Amino acid sequence: MRKEVIVGLALTLATPASAQMDDGVIELRDGAMVVRLIPFGAAVTQIKVPDRDGTSANVLLGFATPAEFRAKNDKVSFGATIGRYAGRIAGARLSIDGTPVQLVANDGPNALHGGGRAKFDTQLWSVRKVDRRAVTFTLDSPDGFQNFPGRLQVAVTYRLIGRTALRIDYEARTSKPTALNLTNHAYFNLAGEGSGSIRAQRLQLMATRYVATDAGGIPTGAFPPVAGTPLDLRTPRPLGMGIDSRVAPMGARGYNHAWLFDKPLGALAPVARLDDPASGRTLTVETTEPSIQVYTGGYIDGQDRGPSGKFMKAYDGVALETQHLSDSPNHPEFPSTVLRPGQIFRSTTIWRFGVKR
């Protein structure tokens, strides 16, 4: 029988969360799998799953308390929902139906994750639904938020499926034509938070092409083959091999690169697999999205402690961000990120955990 425990929130909650509920930790539990979430940033704060010996550990980087997430998470966005536009927009400018939109640059001359300091990961989301299987967070984003046009109404539902997987469903509607790209920014360490580097953990991507970018991470429009490059992850490779290869454009910062999948646009399919040889834990990522951004945490500054009490350092976790491509509004040949009134944006990603004996 499924069992979820809600800490600090009533099961019957059906109205927007008040500020006093910011500290409410929502816990979903099914067998040995435990998922904790908070309304701030609609964030996943912990996922506990067993290793090959049955020992459970939290496999996400993050902070120990909601208060720490509020105070510090704008630096790294641990486990948070990203928007309005995940990824980079060149020159912090785009055009929708010929109308220019000027964003706020926050990554050199570019806009990262929508631009500015106020982003989806720093907003207090409402808790609209809590039941035996899932929690739904909603956000009513006003017209002009981050300078994007349109009042945007967003829902993110986290649902346990079976005893080994967490499904994330995104849904959004807009009052004006706008650009939208959503993802989750969880950092995984399958050996457990506080265990140190993810260099020995192995990543496999079901992608034959990567997204070429300039030095600022802006796509050039080319999708070169991965064959013969450090970005060839068609077979599992230790993350340390890629980090140490100093692959451009990140160099010594490790992976912060995107790959384009060959699957049909919108089809839900496995696209990535991470495994930890030491613990035996595995993670398979399934998504409807056309691309994934892999970030090995090269900019984590080592100044903050996780729930284990240990400092979190560069390369202690890897983010697997399923999304549309950066700068898509400025590349009409890319899969479109335009959302129009009357349309419903939908996207699904599943994190499926397991063990390798």
C-alpha positions as CSV (number, residue, x, y, z in Angstrom):
1,M,0.0,0.0,0.0
2,R,1.3,3.5,-0.8
3,K,1.9,5.8,2.1
4,E,2.7,9.5,2.0
5,V,3.5,11.6,5.0
6,I,2.8,15.4,4.9
7,V,4.7,17.4,7.4
8,G,3.5,20.9,8.1
9,L,0.7,20.9,5.4
10,A,-2.8,19.7,5.6
11,L,-3.9,16.9,3.3
12,T,-7.1,18.9,2.4
13,L,-5.2,22.0,1.4
14,A,-6.8,23.4,-1.8
15,T,-6.0,27.1,-1.7
16,P,-2.7,29.0,-2.4
17,A,-0.1,28.5,0.3
18,S,0.4,31.5,2.6
19,A,3.8,32.9,3.5
20,Q,3.6,31.0,6.8
21,M,3.7,27.7,4.8
22,D,7.1,28.5,3.4
23,D,8.6,26.2,5.9
24,G,6.2,23.4,5.2
25,V,8.1,20.3,4.1
26,I,6.1,17.8,2.0
27,E,7.2,14.2,2.3
28,L,6.1,11.5,-0.1
29,R,7.0,7.9,0.9
30,D,6.6,4.6,-0.9
31,G,8.5,1.6,0.5
32,A,12.1,2.6,0.9
33,M,11.8,5.6,-1.4
34,V,11.3,9.0,0.3
35,V,11.0,12.3,-1.5
36,R,10.9,15.7,0.3
37,L,9.8,19.0,-1.3
38,I,9.2,22.6,-0.3
39,P,7.0,25.4,-1.8
40,F,10.0,27.7,-2.2
41,G,11.1,27.2,-5.8
42,A,8.7,24.2,-6.1
43,A,11.9,22.4,-5.1
44,V,12.8,18.7,-4.5
45,T,15.1,18.9,-1.5
46,Q,15.9,15.2,-0.8
47,I,15.4,11.9,-2.4
48,K,16.3,8.8,-0.3
49,V,16.7,5.5,-2.1
50,P,18.5,2.2,-1.1
51,D,21.8,0.9,-2.5
52,R,22.5,-2.7,-3.5
53,D,22.7,-3.6,0.2
54,G,19.4,-2.0,1.1
55,T,21.0,1.0,2.8
56,S,19.2,4.2,2.1
57,A,20.8,7.6,1.5
58,N,19.8,11.0,0.2
59,V,21.1,11.3,-3.4
60,L,20.5,15.1,-3.9
61,L,22.7,18.0,-3.0
62,G,20.9,20.7,-1.1
63,F,20.5,22.4,2.2
64,A,19.3,21.1,5.6
65,T,16.3,23.5,6.1
66,P,13.8,25.5,4.1
67,A,15.3,28.7,5.6
68,E,18.7,27.9,4.1
69,F,17.1,27.3,0.7
70,R,15.5,30.7,0.9
71,A,18.7,32.4,1.9
72,K,21.2,30.6,-0.4
73,N,19.6,28.7,-3.2
74,D,19.7,31.6,-5.7
75,K,23.4,30.7,-6.2
76,V,22.9,27.1,-7.3
77,S,19.2,26.4,-7.6
78,F,19.4,23.0,-5.9
79,G,16.3,20.9,-6.8
80,A,14.3,23.9,-7.9
81,T,11.9,24.5,-10.8
82,I,13.6,26.8,-13.4
83,G,11.9,29.5,-15.5
84,R,10.6,31.3,-17.2
85,Y,13.3,30.2,-19.7
86,A,15.7,27.5,-18.7
87,G,19.1,28.0,-20.3
88,R,20.6,31.1,-22.0
89,I,19.2,33.8,-24.2
90,A,21.8,35.6,-26.3
91,G,22.3,39.2,-25.5
92,A,19.3,39.0,-23.2
93,R,17.1,39.8,-26.2
94,L,14.5,37.9,-28.2
95,S,11.6,38.6,-30.5
96,I,8.0,37.2,-30.4
97,D,5.9,37.7,-33.6
98,G,8.2,40.6,-34.5
99,T,7.9,42.3,-31.1
100,P,11.3,42.7,-29.4
101,V,11.6,41.6,-25.8
102,Q,14.5,42.9,-23.7
103,L,15.4,40.7,-20.7
104,V,17.8,41.5,-17.8
105,A,21.3,40.2,-18.4
106,N,22.6,38.1,-15.5
107,D,25.3,35.9,-17.2
108,G,27.6,38.3,-18.9
109,P,25.6,39.9,-21.7
110,N,23.2,37.0,-21.7
111,A,20.1,36.1,-19.7
112,L,20.3,32.8,-17.8
113,H,17.2,31.0,-16.7
114,G,15.1,34.0,-17.7
115,G,17.4,36.8,-16.5
116,G,17.6,39.0,-13.4
117,R,17.5,37.8,-9.8
118,A,13.8,37.1,-9.6
119,K,13.3,33.7,-11.2
120,F,10.9,30.8,-10.7
121,D,13.4,29.2,-8.3
122,T,13.2,32.1,-5.9
123,Q,9.4,32.3,-5.8
124,L,7.0,30.9,-3.2
125,W,4.7,28.6,-5.1
126,S,1.2,27.7,-3.9
127,V,0.3,24.1,-2.9
128,R,-2.9,23.4,-4.8
129,K,-3.2,19.6,-4.3
130,V,-1.8,17.0,-2.0
131,D,-3.1,13.5,-2.2
132,R,-1.9,10.0,-1.6
133,R,0.3,9.9,-4.7
134,A,1.4,13.4,-5.5
135,V,1.8,17.1,-4.8
136,T,1.1,19.9,-7.2
137,F,2.7,23.4,-7.0
138,T,1.3,26.3,-8.9
139,L,2.6,29.8,-9.7
140,D,0.6,32.7,-11.1
141,S,3.4,34.7,-12.9
142,P,2.3,38.2,-13.8
143,D,2.5,39.7,-17.3
144,G,6.0,41.2,-17.5
145,F,7.7,38.9,-15.0
146,Q,11.4,38.9,-16.0
147,N,10.1,41.1,-18.9
148,F,8.4,38.2,-20.6
149,P,5.0,38.9,-22.0
150,G,1.9,37.2,-20.8
151,R,0.4,36.2,-17.5
152,L,1.6,32.7,-17.1
153,Q,-0.2,30.1,-14.9
154,V,2.1,27.2,-14.2
155,A,1.6,23.9,-12.4
156,V,4.3,21.3,-11.5
157,T,3.1,18.0,-10.3
158,Y,5.5,15.5,-8.6
159,R,4.1,12.0,-8.4
160,L,5.6,8.7,-7.0
161,I,5.1,5.9,-9.5
162,G,5.8,2.5,-8.1
163,R,8.4,2.4,-5.4
164,T,11.3,3.5,-7.5
165,A,10.4,6.5,-9.6
166,L,9.4,10.2,-9.4
167,R,7.4,11.7,-12.3
168,I,7.4,15.4,-12.9
169,D,4.6,16.9,-15.1
170,Y,4.7,20.5,-16.1
171,E,1.7,22.4,-17.4
172,A,1.3,26.1,-18.3
173,R,-1.1,28.6,-20.0
174,T,-0.4,32.2,-21.1
175,S,-2.5,35.3,-21.8
176,K,-0.1,36.5,-24.5
177,P,2.3,34.9,-26.9
178,T,5.5,34.2,-24.9
179,A,8.6,32.0,-24.7
180,L,8.7,29.2,-22.1
181,N,11.3,26.6,-21.2
182,L,11.0,24.7,-17.9
183,T,13.2,22.2,-16.1
184,N,14.3,21.0,-12.7
185,H,17.8,21.7,-11.4
186,A,18.4,18.8,-9.1
187,Y,22.0,17.8,-8.5
188,F,22.5,14.0,-8.2
189,N,25.1,12.1,-6.3
190,L,24.2,8.5,-6.3
191,A,26.8,7.6,-3.7
192,G,24.9,10.0,-1.3
193,E,25.0,13.6,-0.4
194,G,28.2,14.3,1.6
195,S,30.1,11.4,-0.1
196,G,32.3,13.7,-2.2
197,S,33.1,13.8,-5.9
198,I,30.9,12.3,-8.6
199,R,33.9,11.6,-10.9
200,A,33.7,7.8,-10.6
201,Q,29.9,7.8,-11.4
202,R,29.2,6.9,-15.0
203,L,26.8,8.7,-17.4
204,Q,25.3,7.4,-20.6
205,L,23.3,9.6,-23.0
206,M,21.1,8.3,-25.8
207,A,22.3,11.1,-28.1
208,T,24.5,11.1,-31.3
209,R,24.8,14.9,-31.5
210,Y,25.7,17.7,-29.1
211,V,24.8,21.4,-29.2
212,A,27.8,23.5,-30.4
213,T,28.0,26.8,-28.5
214,D,30.2,29.8,-28.3
215,A,32.4,30.7,-25.3
216,G,29.3,32.1,-23.5
217,G,27.3,28.9,-23.9
218,I,25.1,30.3,-26.7
219,P,24.2,27.7,-29.4
220,T,25.8,28.4,-32.8
221,G,23.0,26.4,-34.6
222,A,25.3,23.4,-35.3
223,F,24.8,19.9,-33.9
224,P,28.1,18.1,-34.5
225,P,28.3,14.3,-34.0
226,V,29.6,13.2,-30.6
227,A,31.8,10.5,-32.2
228,G,35.5,11.0,-31.5
229,T,34.9,13.8,-28.8
230,P,34.8,13.8,-25.0
231,L,31.1,14.4,-25.4
232,D,30.5,10.9,-26.7
233,L,28.5,9.3,-23.9
234,R,26.7,6.7,-26.0
235,T,28.3,4.1,-23.8
236,P,28.7,4.7,-20.0
237,R,31.7,6.8,-19.1
238,P,33.0,8.1,-15.8
239,L,32.1,11.7,-15.4
240,G,35.7,12.4,-14.3
241,M,36.9,11.5,-17.8
242,G,34.9,14.3,-19.3
243,I,35.7,16.7,-16.4
244,D,39.4,16.1,-16.8
245,S,39.3,16.4,-20.6
246,R,38.8,20.2,-20.2
247,V,36.2,20.1,-23.0
248,A,35.4,23.4,-24.6
249,P,33.9,25.8,-23.9
250,M,33.9,25.1,-20.1
251,G,37.5,24.0,-19.9
252,A,38.5,23.3,-16.3
253,R,34.9,23.8,-15.1
254,G,33.8,20.4,-16.4
255,Y,30.5,19.6,-18.2
256,N,28.0,22.3,-18.9
257,H,26.9,21.1,-22.3
258,A,23.7,20.1,-24.1
259,W,22.9,17.1,-26.2
260,L,20.1,16.8,-28.8
261,F,18.1,13.5,-28.8
262,D,17.2,11.6,-32.0
263,K,13.8,10.6,-30.6
264,P,10.6,12.0,-32.0
265,L,9.7,15.5,-30.6
266,G,7.4,15.1,-27.6
267,A,7.8,11.3,-27.2
268,L,8.5,10.1,-23.7
269,A,11.6,7.9,-23.8
270,P,14.7,7.0,-21.8
271,V,17.5,9.5,-22.6
272,A,20.1,9.2,-19.9
273,R,21.4,6.7,-17.3
274,L,23.7,7.5,-14.4
275,D,25.2,4.8,-12.2
276,D,27.4,4.6,-9.2
277,P,29.7,1.5,-9.2
278,A,30.4,1.8,-5.5
279,S,26.8,1.8,-4.2
280,G,25.1,0.1,-7.1
281,R,22.5,2.9,-7.4
282,T,21.3,3.8,-10.8
283,L,19.1,6.6,-12.2
284,T,17.4,6.4,-15.6
285,V,16.0,9.7,-16.9
286,E,13.0,9.6,-19.2
287,T,11.6,12.8,-20.8
288,T,9.4,14.3,-23.5
289,E,11.9,17.1,-24.0
290,P,14.3,17.2,-27.0
291,S,17.5,18.0,-25.2
292,I,19.4,17.7,-21.9
293,Q,21.9,20.1,-20.3
294,V,24.5,18.2,-18.2
295,Y,26.2,20.3,-15.5
296,T,28.8,18.8,-13.2
297,G,28.7,21.7,-10.7
298,G,31.9,23.4,-11.7
299,Y,30.8,26.7,-10.1
300,I,29.8,25.3,-6.7
301,D,31.9,27.5,-4.5
302,G,32.4,25.1,-1.5
303,Q,31.2,27.6,1.0
304,D,27.9,25.8,2.0
305,R,27.2,22.7,4.0
306,G,24.6,20.1,3.0
307,P,22.3,18.1,5.3
308,S,25.2,15.8,6.1
309,G,27.1,18.8,7.6
310,K,29.8,18.5,4.9
311,F,30.8,21.3,2.6
312,M,29.5,20.9,-1.0
313,K,32.2,21.4,-3.5
314,A,32.6,21.5,-7.3
315,Y,31.9,18.2,-8.9
316,D,30.0,16.8,-5.9
317,G,26.8,16.5,-8.0
318,V,25.6,16.4,-11.5
319,A,22.5,18.2,-12.9
320,L,20.6,16.5,-15.7
321,E,18.3,19.3,-17.0
322,T,15.8,18.0,-19.5
323,Q,14.6,21.0,-21.5
324,H,14.4,22.7,-24.9
325,L,17.5,24.3,-26.3
326,S,19.0,27.5,-25.1
327,D,18.3,30.6,-27.2
328,S,15.6,28.8,-29.2
329,P,13.6,32.1,-29.7
330,N,16.5,33.4,-31.7
331,H,16.9,30.2,-33.7
332,P,13.7,29.6,-35.7
333,E,15.2,26.3,-36.9
334,F,15.2,24.9,-33.3
335,P,12.1,23.2,-31.8
336,S,9.8,26.1,-30.9
337,T,9.4,27.4,-27.3
338,V,6.6,29.8,-28.2
339,L,3.4,29.3,-26.2
340,R,0.2,31.1,-27.3
341,P,-3.1,31.8,-25.7
342,G,-5.4,28.9,-25.9
343,Q,-2.5,26.4,-26.0
344,I,-1.4,24.3,-23.0
345,F,2.3,23.7,-22.5
346,R,2.9,20.1,-21.3
347,S,6.2,18.4,-20.5
348,T,7.1,15.2,-18.5
349,T,10.3,13.9,-17.0
350,I,10.7,10.7,-14.9
351,W,13.6,9.9,-12.6
352,R,13.6,6.1,-12.3
353,F,16.0,4.7,-9.6
354,G,17.3,1.2,-9.3
355,V,20.3,-0.9,-8.2
356,K,22.9,-2.8,-10.1
357,R,24.0,-5.9,-8.4
